[in-house]
Amino acid sequence: MLPRLLTSLMGQNGVQQALMIDDRGRLLAGINKQGSVPAVERTVNIAAGALEAVQNLEFGELEEVWLEGKARTMVDIITPHRILMLHGEGGNLARWRHSIDLHRRSLATTPEM
């Protein structure tokens, strides 16, 4: 079921990769273009860096990270133990987030692959 949910997120304009990792950086599921490697290390580095900054500056809880440029990345903390990453070019990050919100409950509770 988790791969099916990630495939649904891939339907958003511009999304080329969707993956979910656990809080230890272990890949739970990933969907991407054929021949590309899941960006697990990149996702872990983004989430860890953002979490460190939030904790050091005492900003509260980290919920998501948006990186915009030619390539776009969104990292969403679905639960403290599930981290979702969408990556691609083009598209609208707000639409990506809305799509995540529509599936948030299922993404939080669906068993891994």
C-alpha positions in Angstrom: 0.0 0.0 0.0 2.8 2.5 0.8 4.3 2.2 -2.8 0.8 2.8 -4.1 0.5 6.0 -2.0 3.9 7.2 -3.2 2.9 6.4 -6.8 -0.1 8.7 -6.3 2.2 11.5 -5.2 4.3 11.0 -8.3 1.2 12.0 -10.2 1.7 15.6 -9.2 3.2 17.9 -11.9 7.0 17.9 -11.5 7.4 15.1 -9.0 10.1 12.7 -10.2 10.9 10.9 -7.0 8.9 10.1 -3.8 10.4 8.2 -0.9 9.8 7.5 2.7 12.4 6.8 5.3 12.2 6.1 9.0 13.8 8.1 11.8 17.0 6.1 11.5 17.4 6.9 7.8 16.3 3.5 6.6 14.3 3.4 3.3 10.8 2.2 3.9 9.6 2.7 0.3 10.6 4.6 -2.8 9.3 5.4 -6.3 11.4 7.1 -8.9 12.2 7.3 -12.5 13.7 4.1 -13.9 17.4 3.9 -13.5 17.7 6.6 -10.7 18.9 5.8 -7.2 16.7 6.8 -4.2 18.0 10.0 -2.6 18.0 8.5 0.9 21.3 10.2 2.0 20.2 13.6 0.7 16.8 13.3 2.5 18.6 12.3 5.8 21.0 15.2 5.4 18.2 17.8 4.7 16.1 16.5 7.6 19.0 16.3 10.1 20.3 19.8 9.2 16.8 21.4 9.5 16.1 19.6 12.8 19.4 20.7 14.2 18.7 24.3 13.2 15.2 24.2 14.7 16.5 22.8 17.9 19.5 25.1 18.3 17.3 28.2 17.6 14.4 26.9 19.7 11.8 27.4 17.0 9.6 24.5 18.1 8.8 21.4 16.0 10.1 20.7 12.5 7.2 19.9 10.2 8.5 20.3 6.7 11.3 21.7 4.5 10.9 23.3 1.1 13.9 23.7 -1.2 13.2 25.8 -4.4 15.3 26.3 -7.4 15.5 24.6 -10.8 15.1 21.3 -8.8 12.6 21.3 -6.0 12.5 19.2 -2.9 10.0 18.9 -0.2 10.7 17.0 3.0 7.7 16.4 5.3 7.8 14.9 8.8 4.7 12.7 8.5 5.3 11.3 12.1 8.4 11.4 14.3 9.2 8.0 12.7 8.3 8.6 9.1 9.9 11.2 6.8 8.6 11.8 3.3 10.6 13.4 0.5 9.3 14.5 -2.9 11.8 15.7 -5.5 11.5 16.9 -9.0 11.7 19.9 -11.4 8.9 22.3 -12.0 5.5 21.9 -10.5 4.0 23.7 -7.6 5.2 22.9 -4.0 1.9 24.0 -2.5 0.1 21.5 -4.7 2.6 18.8 -3.6 1.9 19.7 0.0 -1.8 19.6 -0.5 -1.5 16.1 -2.1 0.6 15.0 0.9 -2.1 16.4 3.3 -4.8 14.4 1.5 -2.8 11.2 2.1 -1.2 12.1 5.5 -3.3 9.7 7.6 -2.6 6.7 5.3 1.1 7.7 4.9 1.4 7.7 8.7 -0.1 4.3 9.3 0.5 2.1 6.2 2.9 -0.8 6.7 6.3 -0.5 4.9 7.2 -2.6 1.9 
